[in-house]
Amino acid sequence: MKIRVIHAITGLSASWLEREEKILRSYAKPDTQFEIVSIQRGAASIESYFDIYIGSLNTLRLVKEAEEKGCDGVIITCFGNASLDPAREIVNIPVVGSGQASMLLAAGLGHRFSVIGTVRSAADRHRMEVMKLGLETKLASVRCIESRVLSLHDDLEATLNAMVVAGGKAIEEDGAQVLIPGCFGMIGLAENMQQKLGVPVVDPAGASVKLAETLVDLKLSQSKLAFPIPPPKKRDF
């Protein structure tokens, strides 16, 4: 199967994309192919709804193009599920967001999960995504490490340590039994967190890959009763 992986951000480095592909491949089945693409106009990271909206048309064009090119499914990497709902309207192939996939998986691994996010201003957006999935009673907390997205890889060891500290507080103080790194820039760190903290930690890369593969294998996609194809009309798109 062929999965298009869409970054709803601009300016990703070659070294990041190489690392990302290795992580995605580590979770994928041998016959899964990834086509990793990024928008050309938008924000360099997503830390607000404004960042999502200014890149939304570019994101949606890449989603539509994926179906036209014969891709079997789409992953939108943004943990905030950038443009996920309209993307699911405009195609028939399954479209998965990394936050959506992570939260659905975490909800089945314990009674309560916590999201370990980046900046505090993003916390309410994470809570809104939990509410959209109907998982409010499952959310223990959103803990933030107060690091900007573009700074996460300046010192990966420091980022991991901050995530472990925040995760420990989520477990001890908030009652979390499962943790989720709340940014796609944090992928590849879940296993170390899990070893240090002793609870399941859901990697957004792994969750989105396995959900996309499962939907394709089961010949399932988003319901067109929930996400109907928009009615034909003149649109400047």
N, C-alpha and C positions, 0 to 999 in steps of 0.2 A: 504494500500500500504506500501511497505518497501523501505526506502531510505537509501542508504549507505552515510554517511558523512565522507569524507576523509580529514585528516589533512596532508598536504605535509610538515610537520615538525615533529621533534622528541621531546621526553621528556616531554610531557604534564602531569601535575600533576593530581591526582585523584580529588582534589578540583575544579580545572578548568573544568575538564570534567563533573563533577556533575553540576556545575553552567551552563555550556553550554547546557547540555541536558534539564535543566529546561527552559532555554530561547527558545531553539528550540521547545519544547513541547508547550510553551505558544502561538506560532504562528500556530501550526499544527492542522489539523483536528483530531478528536478523533481516527480515524482508522489508522492514519499514524504511522508507527514504524520506529525508527531510529537505525541504526547500526553505531556507531561512531568508526572509526579506525584511526591509525596514521602510517606513514612510520617508519621503523626501522633503516634506514640508510639515512642520509641527514643532514640538518641544524636544529638547535633548533628554529630558526625563519627565516622568509624570508624578507631580506632587500636588495637583489640584484638579478640579473639574475643568478649569480653563485649559490646562495642558492637554486634557483629553479632547476637548471640543475643537481646538485649533488643528488637531491632527486627524479628526474623525473622518473627513471626506477621503483623505489619502488612505486611511485604514480600510474603509469600506470598499474603495476601488480595488485594493489588494485582495480583499475577501472575495469579491465578485470575480476577479480575474482567476483566482484559484479554482473555482468551479469551472470556469470556461476552459482552463488548461487541463482539466481532467484530474485534479487533486481529489483525494478521497475524503479529506477532512482538513480543518483549519484549527490551529492553536493561536490565540492572541495572548502574548506572553504577559502583558500587564496584569499585576496582581489585583488591580482595581477593576479588571474586566472591561477595559476601555472599549467602548462602542460595541460591546457584546450583543446587546439586545437588537439593535438595528442590523447587525451583521447576521444574526440568526434569521431575520426576516427575509433577507434578500437572496439567500441561497438555500438549496435543499440538502447539501452535504452538511455533516455535523460541524458545528463551531463551538470550541471549548475555550473558556478563559482560565488562566492559571489559578486565580483566586477562587473561582467557582469550583474547579476540580479539587483543589486542596481542602476547601471547607467541607465539601460533600464527603470526601474520604475521611477527614478528621472526625466528622460527626459520627461515623460508624466505629471508631476505634476507642471511644470513651464517652463518658457522660458530658464532659465539658472540655472545650479546647480554648486556647489563647493564641492570638496572633501577635507575633513579635515584629513590629513594624519599624519604619525609619523615623520620620519626623512626627511630632505630636499632632500637627495640623492635618495629617492624613488619617488619624484614628477614626473620626466620624465617617469617613468614606468607607473604611473597612466595616464599621458597624452597619452601615446602610446595605452593603453587599450581603452581610449575614442576614439581615431582615428580609431582603429580596428572596433569599433561599428558604425562608421560614425556619431559621435555625437559632432564633434569639435565645431560646432556653438552653441552648448548647454552648453559648459564648460565655466563657469565664471572664475574659478581659482582652483588651488590646494594650500591649506594653510596647513602648517605643524607645529606641536606643539613641534618639536625637542625632542621627547622622543623615546628611543629605544623600540622596541616591547616587549622585555622581562622585561621592567621596567613599563609598563602601569599599572600593577596591584599592584605595590608597594604601591601606594596611589591613589585609584580610585577617591577620591574626587578631588585631585589635577589634575588628568588626565581629569576629567569632566570639571573642571574650565578652564583648558588650551584649551580644545575643544570649550567651549562656547566663550572664548575670540577670538579664531581664527575664529569661525563661525560668530561672530558679525562683524569682519573685512571683511569677505567674503561678507556679506550682504551689509554693509555700503560702502565699498571701491571698491568691485568687481562687485556688482550688482547681487549677487546670490539670487535666490528665493527659492531654495531647497538645503539642505545640505546632505552629505553622510559621515559618519564616515569611514575613508579609511583604516581600518584594522579590521580583524575579532576579534582581541583582544579587540576591542572597543565595541563589541556587548553588549546590555543591557543598553547603555547610551543614546540612541537616544530619548527616551521619555522625559527624563529630559532636554536634549538640546532643544527639540521642545517646551516644556513649557517655558523655559527661553528666547528663541529667537523668538518665534511666527511664525516660518516657518516650512514647512514639513521637517522632518529629517528621512531619510530612514535607518533603521537598516539592515545591511548586512545579519544577520541571518534570519530576517523575509522575506526579499526580496528573498533570495535563497530558503527558504522553500516553499513559496507560488508559485514561478515560477516552481519549481520541481513538486509540487503537481498539478498545473494547466496543465503542459505538460502531466503528467501521465493520468489525468482525461480526457483530450482531445485526448488521444492516439496520441500525437505528439512527435517527436524527431528531432534531428538535421538532416538536409537534407544530404543524402548520395551523392548528387551531389556536395555539398559544402565540405563535410567531408567523402570522399569515404573510404571504407575498404581498407587498404594497400594491394597491390597485393602479393600473396604468393611467398615466397622465403626463403632461409636460413637466419635466424636471430639468433644471440646470445642474447636472451632477458631474 
